[in-house]
């Protein structure tokens, strides 16, 4: 899932650069930008749902990380 997000992000930035350099027409930009944006939105929603489901794991990892940092500080 992260690969899809990374690829769409890179493509979106590349498309934005091409548009800002006037190398593509505005209609082409819109036609390509909208699907990429929707894809990134969909992937983000799926990742958010997974994160909310695994909330207990996140809290355990955060407490472990916090303990590790406290040991390093002392």
mmCIF file as gemmi writes it, N, C-alpha and C atoms, coordinates in Angstrom:
data_model
loop_
_atom_site.group_PDB
_atom_site.id
_atom_site.type_symbol
_atom_site.label_atom_id
_atom_site.label_alt_id
_atom_site.label_comp_id
_atom_site.label_asym_id
_atom_site.label_entity_id
_atom_site.label_seq_id
_atom_site.pdbx_PDB_ins_code
_atom_site.Cartn_x
_atom_site.Cartn_y
_atom_site.Cartn_z
_atom_site.occupancy
_atom_site.B_iso_or_equiv
_atom_site.pdbx_formal_charge
_atom_site.auth_seq_id
_atom_site.auth_asym_id
_atom_site.pdbx_PDB_model_num
ATOM 1 N N . UNK Axp A 1 ? 0.822 -1.189 0 1 0 ? 1 A 1
ATOM 2 C CA . UNK Axp A 1 ? 0 0 0 1 0 ? 1 A 1
ATOM 3 C C . UNK Axp A 1 ? 0.87 1.259 0 1 0 ? 1 A 1
ATOM 4 N N . UNK Axp A 2 ? 1.989 1.191 0.719 1 0 ? 2 A 1
ATOM 5 C CA . UNK Axp A 2 ? 2.872 2.361 0.764 1 0 ? 2 A 1
ATOM 6 C C . UNK Axp A 2 ? 3.497 2.647 -0.599 1 0 ? 2 A 1
ATOM 7 N N . UNK Axp A 3 ? 3.777 1.589 -1.361 1 0 ? 3 A 1
ATOM 8 C CA . UNK Axp A 3 ? 4.35 1.793 -2.69 1 0 ? 3 A 1
ATOM 9 C C . UNK Axp A 3 ? 3.391 2.556 -3.585 1 0 ? 3 A 1
ATOM 10 N N . UNK Axp A 4 ? 2.123 2.195 -3.518 1 0 ? 4 A 1
ATOM 11 C CA . UNK Axp A 4 ? 1.121 2.89 -4.336 1 0 ? 4 A 1
ATOM 12 C C . UNK Axp A 4 ? 1.097 4.364 -3.974 1 0 ? 4 A 1
ATOM 13 N N . UNK Axp A 5 ? 1.103 4.644 -2.672 1 0 ? 5 A 1
ATOM 14 C CA . UNK Axp A 5 ? 1.083 6.038 -2.229 1 0 ? 5 A 1
ATOM 15 C C . UNK Axp A 5 ? 2.344 6.766 -2.679 1 0 ? 5 A 1
ATOM 16 N N . UNK Axp A 6 ? 3.492 6.107 -2.564 1 0 ? 6 A 1
ATOM 17 C CA . UNK Axp A 6 ? 4.746 6.74 -2.979 1 0 ? 6 A 1
ATOM 18 C C . UNK Axp A 6 ? 4.755 7.034 -4.476 1 0 ? 6 A 1
ATOM 19 N N . UNK Axp A 7 ? 4.316 6.086 -5.274 1 0 ? 7 A 1
ATOM 20 C CA . UNK Axp A 7 ? 4.295 6.29 -6.719 1 0 ? 7 A 1
ATOM 21 C C . UNK Axp A 7 ? 3.332 7.408 -7.117 1 0 ? 7 A 1
ATOM 22 N N . UNK Axp A 8 ? 2.162 7.416 -6.518 1 0 ? 8 A 1
ATOM 23 C CA . UNK Axp A 8 ? 1.2 8.467 -6.869 1 0 ? 8 A 1
ATOM 24 C C . UNK Axp A 8 ? 1.695 9.84 -6.422 1 0 ? 8 A 1
ATOM 25 N N . UNK Axp A 9 ? 2.389 9.883 -5.295 1 0 ? 9 A 1
ATOM 26 C CA . UNK Axp A 9 ? 2.943 11.154 -4.834 1 0 ? 9 A 1
ATOM 27 C C . UNK Axp A 9 ? 4.015 11.665 -5.793 1 0 ? 9 A 1
ATOM 28 N N . UNK Axp A 10 ? 4.893 10.782 -6.215 1 0 ? 10 A 1
ATOM 29 C CA . UNK Axp A 10 ? 5.951 11.168 -7.156 1 0 ? 10 A 1
ATOM 30 C C . UNK Axp A 10 ? 5.334 11.616 -8.482 1 0 ? 10 A 1
ATOM 31 N N . UNK Axp A 11 ? 4.36 10.864 -8.966 1 0 ? 11 A 1
ATOM 32 C CA . UNK Axp A 11 ? 3.701 11.241 -10.213 1 0 ? 11 A 1
ATOM 33 C C . UNK Axp A 11 ? 2.991 12.589 -10.098 1 0 ? 11 A 1
ATOM 34 N N . UNK Axp A 12 ? 2.374 12.829 -8.955 1 0 ? 12 A 1
ATOM 35 C CA . UNK Axp A 12 ? 1.675 14.093 -8.749 1 0 ? 12 A 1
ATOM 36 C C . UNK Axp A 12 ? 2.646 15.261 -8.732 1 0 ? 12 A 1
ATOM 37 N N . UNK Axp A 13 ? 3.77 15.103 -8.037 1 0 ? 13 A 1
ATOM 38 C CA . UNK Axp A 13 ? 4.771 16.173 -8.03 1 0 ? 13 A 1
ATOM 39 C C . UNK Axp A 13 ? 5.334 16.404 -9.427 1 0 ? 13 A 1
ATOM 40 N N . UNK Axp A 14 ? 5.602 15.33 -10.151 1 0 ? 14 A 1
ATOM 41 C CA . UNK Axp A 14 ? 6.107 15.452 -11.515 1 0 ? 14 A 1
ATOM 42 C C . UNK Axp A 14 ? 5.092 16.178 -12.396 1 0 ? 14 A 1
ATOM 43 N N . UNK Axp A 15 ? 3.829 15.819 -12.254 1 0 ? 15 A 1
ATOM 44 C CA . UNK Axp A 15 ? 2.761 16.464 -13.009 1 0 ? 15 A 1
ATOM 45 C C . UNK Axp A 15 ? 2.653 17.941 -12.647 1 0 ? 15 A 1
ATOM 46 N N . UNK Axp A 16 ? 2.781 18.249 -11.362 1 0 ? 16 A 1
ATOM 47 C CA . UNK Axp A 16 ? 2.727 19.637 -10.915 1 0 ? 16 A 1
ATOM 48 C C . UNK Axp A 16 ? 3.894 20.452 -11.469 1 0 ? 16 A 1
ATOM 49 N N . UNK Axp A 17 ? 5.067 19.853 -11.505 1 0 ? 17 A 1
ATOM 50 C CA . UNK Axp A 17 ? 6.235 20.534 -12.078 1 0 ? 17 A 1
ATOM 51 C C . UNK Axp A 17 ? 6.021 20.806 -13.562 1 0 ? 17 A 1
ATOM 52 N N . UNK Axp A 18 ? 5.514 19.795 -14.276 1 0 ? 18 A 1
ATOM 53 C CA . UNK Axp A 18 ? 5.252 19.994 -15.699 1 0 ? 18 A 1
ATOM 54 C C . UNK Axp A 18 ? 4.223 21.091 -15.934 1 0 ? 18 A 1
ATOM 55 N N . UNK Axp A 19 ? 3.197 21.124 -15.098 1 0 ? 19 A 1
ATOM 56 C CA . UNK Axp A 19 ? 2.16 22.135 -15.248 1 0 ? 19 A 1
ATOM 57 C C . UNK Axp A 19 ? 2.7 23.532 -14.935 1 0 ? 19 A 1
ATOM 58 N N . UNK Axp A 20 ? 3.477 23.638 -13.869 1 0 ? 20 A 1
ATOM 59 C CA . UNK Axp A 20 ? 3.998 24.958 -13.498 1 0 ? 20 A 1
ATOM 60 C C . UNK Axp A 20 ? 5.045 25.46 -14.489 1 0 ? 20 A 1
ATOM 61 N N . UNK Axp A 21 ? 5.673 24.557 -15.233 1 0 ? 21 A 1
ATOM 62 C CA . UNK Axp A 21 ? 6.643 24.954 -16.265 1 0 ? 21 A 1
ATOM 63 C C . UNK Axp A 21 ? 5.965 25.151 -17.619 1 0 ? 21 A 1
ATOM 64 N N . UNK Axp A 22 ? 4.641 25.093 -17.642 1 0 ? 22 A 1
ATOM 65 C CA . UNK Axp A 22 ? 3.843 25.255 -18.865 1 0 ? 22 A 1
ATOM 66 C C . UNK Axp A 22 ? 4.208 24.243 -19.949 1 0 ? 22 A 1
ATOM 67 N N . UNK Axp A 23 ? 4.518 23.033 -19.545 1 0 ? 23 A 1
ATOM 68 C CA . UNK Axp A 23 ? 4.845 21.979 -20.502 1 0 ? 23 A 1
ATOM 69 C C . UNK Axp A 23 ? 3.622 21.134 -20.858 1 0 ? 23 A 1
ATOM 70 N N . UNK Axp A 24 ? 2.569 21.221 -20.028 1 0 ? 24 A 1
ATOM 71 C CA . UNK Axp A 24 ? 1.318 20.53 -20.336 1 0 ? 24 A 1
ATOM 72 C C . UNK Axp A 24 ? 0.174 21.527 -20.219 1 0 ? 24 A 1
ATOM 73 N N . UNK Axp A 25 ? -0.907 21.213 -20.891 1 0 ? 25 A 1
ATOM 74 C CA . UNK Axp A 25 ? -2.079 22.092 -20.882 1 0 ? 25 A 1
ATOM 75 C C . UNK Axp A 25 ? -2.862 21.918 -19.575 1 0 ? 25 A 1
ATOM 76 N N . UNK Axp A 26 ? -3.623 22.935 -19.196 1 0 ? 26 A 1
ATOM 77 C CA . UNK Axp A 26 ? -4.425 22.829 -17.969 1 0 ? 26 A 1
ATOM 78 C C . UNK Axp A 26 ? -5.424 21.673 -18.001 1 0 ? 26 A 1
ATOM 79 N N . UNK Axp A 27 ? -6.014 21.394 -19.148 1 0 ? 27 A 1
ATOM 80 C CA . UNK Axp A 27 ? -6.979 20.288 -19.212 1 0 ? 27 A 1
ATOM 81 C C . UNK Axp A 27 ? -6.286 18.948 -18.987 1 0 ? 27 A 1
ATOM 82 N N . UNK Axp A 28 ? -5.099 18.798 -19.53 1 0 ? 28 A 1
ATOM 83 C CA . UNK Axp A 28 ? -4.335 17.569 -19.32 1 0 ? 28 A 1
ATOM 84 C C . UNK Axp A 28 ? -3.979 17.425 -17.842 1 0 ? 28 A 1
ATOM 85 N N . UNK Axp A 29 ? -3.587 18.532 -17.24 1 0 ? 29 A 1
ATOM 86 C CA . UNK Axp A 29 ? -3.249 18.517 -15.816 1 0 ? 29 A 1
ATOM 87 C C . UNK Axp A 29 ? -4.442 18.061 -14.985 1 0 ? 29 A 1
ATOM 88 N N . UNK Axp A 30 ? -5.598 18.63 -15.246 1 0 ? 30 A 1
ATOM 89 C CA . UNK Axp A 30 ? -6.797 18.288 -14.472 1 0 ? 30 A 1
ATOM 90 C C . UNK Axp A 30 ? -7.185 16.831 -14.693 1 0 ? 30 A 1
ATOM 91 N N . UNK Axp A 31 ? -7.133 16.375 -15.938 1 0 ? 31 A 1
ATOM 92 C CA . UNK Axp A 31 ? -7.512 14.995 -16.259 1 0 ? 31 A 1
ATOM 93 C C . UNK Axp A 31 ? -6.594 13.997 -15.558 1 0 ? 31 A 1
ATOM 94 N N . UNK Axp A 32 ? -5.316 14.32 -15.411 1 0 ? 32 A 1
ATOM 95 C CA . UNK Axp A 32 ? -4.383 13.411 -14.751 1 0 ? 32 A 1
ATOM 96 C C . UNK Axp A 32 ? -4.326 13.62 -13.236 1 0 ? 32 A 1
ATOM 97 N N . UNK Axp A 33 ? -4.53 14.841 -12.803 1 0 ? 33 A 1
ATOM 98 C CA . UNK Axp A 33 ? -4.397 15.152 -11.379 1 0 ? 33 A 1
ATOM 99 C C . UNK Axp A 33 ? -5.557 14.594 -10.551 1 0 ? 33 A 1
ATOM 100 N N . UNK Axp A 34 ? -6.758 14.655 -11.072 1 0 ? 34 A 1
ATOM 101 C CA . UNK Axp A 34 ? -7.928 14.196 -10.306 1 0 ? 34 A 1
ATOM 102 C C . UNK Axp A 34 ? -7.84 12.706 -9.958 1 0 ? 34 A 1
ATOM 103 N N . UNK Axp A 35 ? -7.54 11.81 -10.908 1 0 ? 35 A 1
ATOM 104 C CA . UNK Axp A 35 ? -7.424 10.397 -10.514 1 0 ? 35 A 1
ATOM 105 C C . UNK Axp A 35 ? -6.287 10.137 -9.524 1 0 ? 35 A 1
ATOM 106 N N . UNK Axp A 36 ? -5.17 10.836 -9.7 1 0 ? 36 A 1
ATOM 107 C CA . UNK Axp A 36 ? -4.066 10.655 -8.753 1 0 ? 36 A 1
ATOM 108 C C . UNK Axp A 36 ? -4.464 11.125 -7.359 1 0 ? 36 A 1
ATOM 109 N N . UNK Axp A 37 ? -5.18 12.22 -7.292 1 0 ? 37 A 1
ATOM 110 C CA . UNK Axp A 37 ? -5.631 12.736 -5.996 1 0 ? 37 A 1
ATOM 111 C C . UNK Axp A 37 ? -6.603 11.768 -5.327 1 0 ? 37 A 1
ATOM 112 N N . UNK Axp A 38 ? -7.525 11.242 -6.099 1 0 ? 38 A 1
ATOM 113 C CA . UNK Axp A 38 ? -8.483 10.282 -5.545 1 0 ? 38 A 1
ATOM 114 C C . UNK Axp A 38 ? -7.797 9.007 -5.081 1 0 ? 38 A 1
ATOM 115 N N . UNK Axp A 39 ? -6.79 8.577 -5.815 1 0 ? 39 A 1
ATOM 116 C CA . UNK Axp A 39 ? -6.027 7.394 -5.424 1 0 ? 39 A 1
ATOM 117 C C . UNK Axp A 39 ? -5.316 7.639 -4.094 1 0 ? 39 A 1
ATOM 118 N N . UNK Axp A 40 ? -4.665 8.786 -3.959 1 0 ? 40 A 1
ATOM 119 C CA . UNK Axp A 40 ? -3.987 9.108 -2.702 1 0 ? 40 A 1
ATOM 120 C C . UNK Axp A 40 ? -4.983 9.22 -1.547 1 0 ? 40 A 1
ATOM 121 N N . UNK Axp A 41 ? -6.14 9.788 -1.812 1 0 ? 41 A 1
ATOM 122 C CA . UNK Axp A 41 ? -7.166 9.897 -0.782 1 0 ? 41 A 1
ATOM 123 C C . UNK Axp A 41 ? -7.647 8.518 -0.344 1 0 ? 41 A 1
ATOM 124 N N . UNK Axp A 42 ? -7.885 7.639 -1.305 1 0 ? 42 A 1
ATOM 125 C CA . UNK Axp A 42 ? -8.327 6.283 -0.981 1 0 ? 42 A 1
ATOM 126 C C . UNK Axp A 42 ? -7.296 5.517 -0.17 1 0 ? 42 A 1
ATOM 127 N N . UNK Axp A 43 ? -6.043 5.605 -0.565 1 0 ? 43 A 1
ATOM 128 C CA . UNK Axp A 43 ? -4.98 4.925 0.175 1 0 ? 43 A 1
ATOM 129 C C . UNK Axp A 43 ? -4.869 5.5 1.587 1 0 ? 43 A 1
ATOM 130 N N . UNK Axp A 44 ? -4.991 6.808 1.718 1 0 ? 44 A 1
ATOM 131 C CA . UNK Axp A 44 ? -4.928 7.436 3.033 1 0 ? 44 A 1
ATOM 132 C C . UNK Axp A 44 ? -6.06 6.989 3.943 1 0 ? 44 A 1
ATOM 133 N N . UNK Axp A 45 ? -7.251 6.86 3.397 1 0 ? 45 A 1
ATOM 134 C CA . UNK Axp A 45 ? -8.393 6.407 4.198 1 0 ? 45 A 1
ATOM 135 C C . UNK Axp A 45 ? -8.193 4.964 4.644 1 0 ? 45 A 1
ATOM 136 N N . UNK Axp A 46 ? -7.7 4.118 3.746 1 0 ? 46 A 1
ATOM 137 C CA . UNK Axp A 46 ? -7.439 2.718 4.101 1 0 ? 46 A 1
ATOM 138 C C . UNK Axp A 46 ? -6.381 2.637 5.204 1 0 ? 46 A 1
ATOM 139 N N . UNK Axp A 47 ? -5.323 3.427 5.095 1 0 ? 47 A 1
ATOM 140 C CA . UNK Axp A 47 ? -4.28 3.427 6.126 1 0 ? 47 A 1
ATOM 141 C C . UNK Axp A 47 ? -4.824 3.94 7.454 1 0 ? 47 A 1
ATOM 142 N N . UNK Axp A 48 ? -5.677 4.942 7.416 1 0 ? 48 A 1
ATOM 143 C CA . UNK Axp A 48 ? -6.271 5.466 8.647 1 0 ? 48 A 1
ATOM 144 C C . UNK Axp A 48 ? -7.136 4.406 9.322 1 0 ? 48 A 1
ATOM 145 N N . UNK Axp A 49 ? -7.915 3.668 8.54 1 0 ? 49 A 1
ATOM 146 C CA . UNK Axp A 49 ? -8.743 2.603 9.109 1 0 ? 49 A 1
ATOM 147 C C . UNK Axp A 49 ? -7.883 1.525 9.763 1 0 ? 49 A 1
ATOM 148 N N . UNK Axp A 50 ? -6.772 1.159 9.108 1 0 ? 50 A 1
ATOM 149 C CA . UNK Axp A 50 ? -5.87 0.16 9.687 1 0 ? 50 A 1
ATOM 150 C C . UNK Axp A 50 ? -5.256 0.67 10.981 1 0 ? 50 A 1
ATOM 151 N N . UNK Axp A 51 ? -4.909 1.937 11.008 1 0 ? 51 A 1
ATOM 152 C CA . UNK Axp A 51 ? -4.312 2.527 12.206 1 0 ? 51 A 1
ATOM 153 C C . UNK Axp A 51 ? -5.301 2.551 13.352 1 0 ? 51 A 1
ATOM 154 N N . UNK Axp A 52 ? -6.533 2.89 13.069 1 0 ? 52 A 1
ATOM 155 C CA . UNK Axp A 52 ? -7.552 2.927 14.122 1 0 ? 52 A 1
ATOM 156 C C . UNK Axp A 52 ? -7.821 1.523 14.658 1 0 ? 52 A 1
ATOM 157 N N . UNK Axp A 53 ? -7.818 0.515 13.792 1 0 ? 53 A 1
ATOM 158 C CA . UNK Axp A 53 ? -8.024 -0.87 14.24 1 0 ? 53 A 1
ATOM 159 C C . UNK Axp A 53 ? -6.883 -1.349 15.122 1 0 ? 53 A 1
ATOM 160 N N . UNK Axp A 54 ? -5.661 -0.922 14.829 1 0 ? 54 A 1
ATOM 161 C CA . UNK Axp A 54 ? -4.482 -1.363 15.575 1 0 ? 54 A 1
ATOM 162 C C . UNK Axp A 54 ? -4.071 -0.351 16.638 1 0 ? 54 A 1
ATOM 163 N N . UNK Axp A 55 ? -5.03 0.285 17.244 1 0 ? 55 A 1
ATOM 164 C CA . UNK Axp A 55 ? -4.749 1.345 18.216 1 0 ? 55 A 1
ATOM 165 C C . UNK Axp A 55 ? -3.981 0.821 19.424 1 0 ? 55 A 1
ATOM 166 N N . UNK Axp A 56 ? -4.304 -0.386 19.883 1 0 ? 56 A 1
ATOM 167 C CA . UNK Axp A 56 ? -3.617 -0.956 21.046 1 0 ? 56 A 1
ATOM 168 C C . UNK Axp A 56 ? -2.142 -1.178 20.75 1 0 ? 56 A 1
ATOM 169 N N . UNK Axp A 57 ? -1.844 -1.651 19.544 1 0 ? 57 A 1
ATOM 170 C CA . UNK Axp A 57 ? -0.452 -1.866 19.175 1 0 ? 57 A 1
ATOM 171 C C . UNK Axp A 57 ? 0.317 -0.55 19.15 1 0 ? 57 A 1
ATOM 172 N N . UNK Axp A 58 ? -0.315 0.499 18.701 1 0 ? 58 A 1
ATOM 173 C CA . UNK Axp A 58 ? 0.337 1.804 18.633 1 0 ? 58 A 1
ATOM 174 C C . UNK Axp A 58 ? 0.656 2.309 20.039 1 0 ? 58 A 1
ATOM 175 N N . UNK Axp A 59 ? -0.274 2.125 20.96 1 0 ? 59 A 1
ATOM 176 C CA . UNK Axp A 59 ? -0.041 2.574 22.33 1 0 ? 59 A 1
ATOM 177 C C . UNK Axp A 59 ? 1.083 1.785 22.982 1 0 ? 59 A 1
ATOM 178 N N . UNK Axp A 60 ? 1.157 0.478 22.715 1 0 ? 60 A 1
ATOM 179 C CA . UNK Axp A 60 ? 2.238 -0.339 23.257 1 0 ? 60 A 1
ATOM 180 C C . UNK Axp A 60 ? 3.582 0.086 22.678 1 0 ? 60 A 1
ATOM 181 N N . UNK Axp A 61 ? 3.632 0.321 21.4 1 0 ? 61 A 1
ATOM 182 C CA . UNK Axp A 61 ? 4.87 0.753 20.764 1 0 ? 61 A 1
ATOM 183 C C . UNK Axp A 61 ? 5.289 2.132 21.268 1 0 ? 61 A 1
ATOM 184 N N . UNK Axp A 62 ? 4.329 3.008 21.482 1 0 ? 62 A 1
ATOM 185 C CA . UNK Axp A 62 ? 4.639 4.349 21.981 1 0 ? 62 A 1
ATOM 186 C C . UNK Axp A 62 ? 5.207 4.275 23.39 1 0 ? 62 A 1
ATOM 187 N N . UNK Axp A 63 ? 4.641 3.438 24.245 1 0 ? 63 A 1
ATOM 188 C CA . UNK Axp A 63 ? 5.166 3.324 25.608 1 0 ? 63 A 1
ATOM 189 C C . UNK Axp A 63 ? 6.553 2.691 25.604 1 0 ? 63 A 1
ATOM 190 N N . UNK Axp A 64 ? 6.794 1.726 24.718 1 0 ? 64 A 1
ATOM 191 C CA . UNK Axp A 64 ? 8.124 1.135 24.595 1 0 ? 64 A 1
ATOM 192 C C . UNK Axp A 64 ? 9.134 2.169 24.122 1 0 ? 64 A 1
ATOM 193 N N . UNK Axp A 65 ? 8.743 2.957 23.129 1 0 ? 65 A 1
ATOM 194 C CA . UNK Axp A 65 ? 9.617 4.001 22.604 1 0 ? 65 A 1
ATOM 195 C C . UNK Axp A 65 ? 9.905 5.059 23.672 1 0 ? 65 A 1
ATOM 196 N N . UNK Axp A 66 ? 8.89 5.406 24.44 1 0 ? 66 A 1
ATOM 197 C CA . UNK Axp A 66 ? 9.055 6.398 25.502 1 0 ? 66 A 1
ATOM 198 C C . UNK Axp A 66 ? 10.032 5.89 26.559 1 0 ? 66 A 1
ATOM 199 N N . UNK Axp A 67 ? 9.911 4.619 26.932 1 0 ? 67 A 1
ATOM 200 C CA . UNK Axp A 67 ? 10.828 4.033 27.91 1 0 ? 67 A 1
ATOM 201 C C . UNK Axp A 67 ? 12.255 4.028 27.378 1 0 ? 67 A 1
ATOM 202 N N . UNK Axp A 68 ? 12.404 3.727 26.097 1 0 ? 68 A 1
ATOM 203 C CA . UNK Axp A 68 ? 13.733 3.74 25.482 1 0 ? 68 A 1
ATOM 204 C C . UNK Axp A 68 ? 14.345 5.138 25.518 1 0 ? 68 A 1
ATOM 205 N N . UNK Axp A 69 ? 13.562 6.14 25.195 1 0 ? 69 A 1
ATOM 206 C CA . UNK Axp A 69 ? 14.053 7.519 25.226 1 0 ? 69 A 1
ATOM 207 C C . UNK Axp A 69 ? 14.423 7.945 26.635 1 0 ? 69 A 1
ATOM 208 N N . UNK Axp A 70 ? 13.633 7.552 27.618 1 0 ? 70 A 1
ATOM 209 C CA . UNK Axp A 70 ? 13.925 7.915 29.004 1 0 ? 70 A 1
ATOM 210 C C . UNK Axp A 70 ? 15.233 7.285 29.464 1 0 ? 70 A 1
ATOM 211 N N . UNK Axp A 71 ? 15.515 6.062 29.022 1 0 ? 71 A 1
ATOM 212 C CA . UNK Axp A 71 ? 16.777 5.41 29.369 1 0 ? 71 A 1
ATOM 213 C C . UNK Axp A 71 ? 17.95 6.151 28.746 1 0 ? 71 A 1
ATOM 214 N N . UNK Axp A 72 ? 17.796 6.612 27.52 1 0 ? 72 A 1
ATOM 215 C CA . UNK Axp A 72 ? 18.879 7.327 26.847 1 0 ? 72 A 1
ATOM 216 C C . UNK Axp A 72 ? 19.145 8.681 27.464 1 0 ? 72 A 1
ATOM 217 N N . UNK Axp A 73 ? 18.088 9.329 27.94 1 0 ? 73 A 1
ATOM 218 C CA . UNK Axp A 73 ? 18.244 10.641 28.552 1 0 ? 73 A 1
ATOM 219 C C . UNK Axp A 73 ? 18.991 10.532 29.877 1 0 ? 73 A 1
ATOM 220 N N . UNK Axp A 74 ? 18.72 9.486 30.629 1 0 ? 74 A 1
ATOM 221 C CA . UNK Axp A 74 ? 19.375 9.298 31.945 1 0 ? 74 A 1
ATOM 222 C C . UNK Axp A 74 ? 20.767 8.848 31.708 1 0 ? 74 A 1
